[in-house]
Amino acid sequence: MITPLTWTPTQRHVAFASFAAWMLDAFDFFILVFVLSDLATYFHVSMANVSLAIMLTLAVRPIGALIFGRLAEKFGRRPILMLNVGCFAVFEILSAWSPTFAAFLAFRLLYGVAMGGIWGVASSLAMETIPDRSRGLMSGIFQAGYPCGYLLASVVFGLFYTMVGWRGMFLIGALPVLLLPYIWLKVPESPVWLAARANQQSVALLPTIRRHWKLCLYLVLVMACFNFFSHGTQDLYPTFLKVQHGFTPQTVSTIAIFYNIAAMLGGVFFGVISENIGRKKAMMIAAFLALPVLPLWAFSTGSVTIGVGAFLMQFMVQGAWGVVPTWLNELVPANARAVLPGFVYQLGNLIASVNATLQATIAEHNGGNYGMAMAIVAGTVAVLICVFVAFGRETRGMVMNASNEAPQRGASQHSAH
């Protein structure tokens, strides 16, 4: 496997920019999960009602994936990535200025549209630029941007929340604009997109979906399980720590920092081993190993044992996720990579968007037991991921660089089964 040290400077710039875009997007999203209880108090609404903000953000992400993905197919990955980053930073700032709860929900909905575009555009730019034999590693690094954003939000929450409050936390969400000059100066366009434009190649989305409808339907179901797995173990965990266990903001921040470090390590670890044992086996092993961790993660009591459980759980959850970017990009036709992987991913997110409200409702009907609610969801989808991925197609070793796109497109037209 080619390591980042042997990549060209251009490839390293693309890898960093793609990782940073996804990281800062996740940072802006996870600011919300740390202040859910504060929003409920400020706007005088229940936790279940506040969790609607998470549901709306996730539910509209397919719209963003479709809009920004199609723009990236037409105008290139690089300019649309910059537009996308600017949009979600602006909507994050507007969230801080919300005068009413209704306005806050509206701004989170708009933020969700912007957030929906980042994954597909950034992952296609990365996977089409770095060497083929490094895709497993790059997949793990790229997906590690998500827990890294969560980690950054954890650190910011621990350091600044008591000084700036929930509005200040969202204002700090303007950080992503700092990435724009870097992309403008250091990141080139995808060589695969440039080659397709030179050959006047294009792929219409609807005919592509019709031609690969079995694959698309399969991937939406798989991504729904993966998103329940991720959001089901993350979104209400700070609330679980604060409300059910009464931990201080500093303790919550410390635990979140450790489990997000684990998430990054897990993503890279399973991404790398997927180059050796295959994409499917890596995802299935990670999901299966989350099951024995459930009791420690959701039902232990002390901060240390809970922290150990959270560390192990996120190592496995994001370990499974670490293989997803390369697997999805390898499965779809070349000229649909900026839109189709992100679109099926976000449609899965749409199905999983009920997670926070579902878990909050289960908890409220069981005496505020968030641990039980999270364990029910996480355990169920871990099993489903193992089952669904087993029926998928192995893609390890597929060629994706610009000079070999024809064989890749042909290979991608088989169904998932």
N, C-alpha and C positions, 0 to 999 in steps of 0.2 A: 504494500500500500504506500502511495506517495504521501509524505507528511507535509504539513503546512510550511516547514522549513525549506522544502524543495519547490514550493509553489512560486510562481513569478510574483513580483511586487503587485502587479495588477490583480492577480487572483487573490492575494491576501487582502487587498483593499476591498474587493467585492465581497469576500467572505466576512470581513469586519462590518461593512456597511449593512449587509443583509442581516447579520446577527444583531447589530445595534438597533436597526429599525424594529425588529420583532421584540427586542428587549424593552425598548422605550414604549412601544405600544402596550406591552404587558404591564409595564410600570404604571402607565396611566390607568389601565383597567383595574389593577389591584389596589390602587389608592382607595377605590370605592369600598372594597371588602373590609378595610380596616376602620371605616367610619360609619358602617351601617347603623350601629346602635346610636351614634351621635345624631345621624340624620333622622332616625325615628323619634328621638327626643326633641330635636329642634323643630321638626315639622308636625309634631304631635300625631304621628301615625304608628301603626304596629310594625314589627319586624317583618311580618309577611308582606305588608304593603311596600316597605322599603326594598325588599328583595325583588320587587317588580322592576326596579332599575337595572338589576343584573339580567333579569329575563329579557327585558326590552333590548338591552345592549347585545345580547347573544342572538336574539330572534331576528334582528335586521342585518346581521353580518352577511348572510347570503346575498343581500342586495348590494352591499359594498364589494363583495367578491366578484359579482357579475359586472358591476359598473367599472371598477378599476381594472379588473382582469381584461375586459374587452378593450379598454383604452390602452392597456399595456401591449395587447396583441397588435393594435393598430399603430401606436405611436412609439413603442419601445418600452422596455422595462424601466430604464433609468429615469426618464422625465416623470413617468407616472408614479414611481416610488417617491420621488420628491414631492409631488402634488399630494400624495396620500399622507405622507408624514406631516406636512403642513396642515392638512385638514384636521387630523385627529388631535393635534396640539391646540388648534383654535377652539375646538369643541370642548376640550378639557378645561380650558380657561373659562369658557362660558358657563360650565357647570358650577364654577366657584361663585358666579354672580347670580345664581338662581334666587329670585325673590320669593318664589312659591314652590311647593312640592311638584305641582303640575309642570312648571317651567323646568325644574330639575329633571323630571322624567323625559321631557321633550329634548333637552340637551344631551341626555344619555342615549336617547334613540339616535340622534344625529351622530354622536360619537361612535355608536355601534356600526353605522354605515361605513364610516371612515376606517374603523378598526378591521372591518371585514375584508378590505382590499389588501392589507399589508402581507398576510401570510403567503398568498398565491404569487403576488408580484415579486416579493423578496426571495422566496424559495426558488422560483424559476430562474431568476437572475443568478443566484448562487449555483444551483445545480447545472446550469448551462455553461458556467464559466470555469469552475474548478475541474481538475483532472478526473476522469471517469473512475479510476481506482480509489479516489478519495471521497466518493459520495457518501459512503457509510459514516465516515468520520465527520464530514461536513454536515450531514443530516443531524447527527448528534449535537454538534456545535450549534447549528442553527436553532434547533428545537430547544437547546439549553438557554436560548435567549428569553424564553417564556418564564422559566423559574428565576432566571437572573433578574428579570424585570420585577418579579415578585420579591426577590431578595432586596433589590434597590428600594422598593416601596416599604419593605420591612424596616430597613435602616433609616429611611427618611421619617417614617412614622415614629420610630423610637427616639430619634434625635430632635425632631422639630414639632411633633404634634402638639405637645403641651404649650408651645410658644405661638403657633400659628392657627391651631384649630382646624376644623374640617374644610373651611373655605381656603385657608392657606395651603392645605395639602393639595387641593386641586390646582391652585395657582402654580405650585411647583411643577405641576404636570406640563408646563410650557417647555420643559427641558428638551423634548425632541427637536425643536427648531434648530438646536445647535448642530444637528446632524446634517442639515441641508447644505451648508458650505462644503463639508467634507465630500458628500456625494457629488456635488457639482465639480469639484476640483480633482477628485481622485478615482471616481468610479466610471468606467466606460460602459457602453451598451453591451448587452448579451451577444456573443459571437453567433449563437444559434439564431437569434432574431435577425441579426444583420444578414446572415446567409440566406434566411428565408425571404427577407425583403428583396435581396439582390436577385433571387430566383423567382420573385413575384409569387411566392407561395403563401397561401392563407387557408385557414380552416374556419368555416362557418360553424358557430356554436351549436345551433339546433340540429343540423344534419349530423354533426359529430355525436351529440347526445343520442339521437335516434339510432345511429349505427352501433353505438356502444351502450345501449340502454341497460342491458343486464349488468355490465361492469359499473355503470353509474349508480344504479339502484343498490348494488352490493356495497359500493364504497360509501354511500350515504348511511346505510345501516351500520357499517363498521365504524364510521366517523361519529355517529350518534353515540355508540358505546364508548368510544375513546373520549369523547367530550364529557359524557357522564362520569367517566373514570377520573378525568382531570378536575373538572369543576366540582364533582361530588366529593373530592377529597381536599379541595382548596378553599372554595368560596365562603363557606360558613365556618371554616376552621378557626379563624381569629375570633369570631363570635362565640364559638364553642369554648375557646380558652378564656375569653373575658367573662361571658355570662354564666356558663355552666360551672366553671372552675374558679372564677373570681380572680384570675391572674392580673397583675398590673400591666399597663402598656409596655413597660420595659421587658417584662417576662414574655409577653406575647411576641414582642419584636425579636427577642433572642431565640425563642423556639422557631419562629418563622425563618429567621436567618439560617439556622442549622438545617431545617428541612428543605430549604431552597438550594443550599449548597449540595445537599444529597441529590436533589432533583437534577442539578447540572451534571454532577458526576455520573448519575445513572443514565442520563441521555447520551453522554459521550461514550460511556462504557458499552452500552448495548448497541449504539450506532456502529462502533468499531467492530464488535464481535459479529455483527450482522454481515460483515464482509467475509467472515470465515464460516459461520454456521448457516447463513441465509437470513433474509429479512423476516420470514414467517416464524422461524424457530426463535429468533431473538425476541420478537414481540410476545409470543406465546409464553415463553419462559418468564419474562418480566411480569406479565399479568398474573400468571399462576402463583408466583412467589409473593404476590401482594396478599393472598388469602390467609396464610398463617400469621401475617403481621396484624390483621384486623383487631384481635382482642387487645393487644398492647397499644395500638394506635387510638382506639375509640373508647376503651373501657377501663384503662388504668387511671390512677388518681394523681400521683405526685408529678411535679413539673419535669423531673428528670426522666421518669419512665415514659411519660407522655412525649417528651422530646425525642427519646430513642425510638419510640413507635412512629412518630412523625417523620423522623430521618429515614427509617427503613421503608416506610410507605411511599414517600416521594421518590426515593431511589428507584423503586419498582415502577411506579406510575409513569414518571417521566422517562424511565428507561424504555418502557414500551413505546412511549411517544417519540423517543429519539430516533426511531427507525422510520417513522411515518413520512417525513418530508421526502426522503429519497424514494421510498416505496411508491408513494402516489405519483411523483414525477416520472418514475420509470414505467408506470402502468399506462399513462395517457399519451395520445399523439403529440408530437413535438410542438406544433404551432398552436396547441391549446393548453400548453403548460401554465401560462400566466393566469388562465381563467378556470380551467376544469378542476385541477386539484383543489384550488382554493374554494371553488363553488361547491363541490361535494363535501369538502371539509366543513364549510359554513352551513350547508343544509343539515349536516349532522349536528352542528351547533344549534340550529333552529329547533330540532327535536329535543336536544338536551337543555334548551333555554329554560325549561320549567324546573330545572334542578333545584335552584336556591329556594324558590317558592315551595316546591314539593318537600324539601328537607325541613324548611322552617315550619310548614304545616304539620308534618309528622312529629316534629319535636314538640310543638305546642299542644298536640293531642296526647303526648306522652310525658307530661310534666316537665317540659323544657329539656328533654333528653336529646340533645343534638348529636351525641355520640352514637346512639342507636340509629337515628335517621341517616347519618353518614355511612355507618357500617352496612346498613341494608342496601343502599345504592351502590357503594363501592364493591361489595362482595358479589352482587348480582351481575354487574357489568364486567367484572374481572373474568367470570366464568364465560359470559357471552363473547368477550373478545377472543378467548382461547378457541371457542367453537367456530366463530365466524372467520377468523384468520386462517384456521386450518383448511377452509374451503377456498382460500384465495390462491393466486398465482405467484410463484416465486420469481423475483426479478433480479436477483443478485447477478452481477456480471454484464448487465445490458449496457450497450454503448450509447452515449448521449451527446458526444461532441459534435461540432458542426459538420465535420467531414464525413460523419457516419450516420447522419440523421435518417436516411432512407431506410436502412435496415431496422432502425429503432421504430420508425412509424409503422412498418409492416408488422413487427413483432407485437406492437401495442394493440393491434386490432382484435386480438383474441379476447374472449370473455374472461371473467374472473375465475371461472370454474375449470 
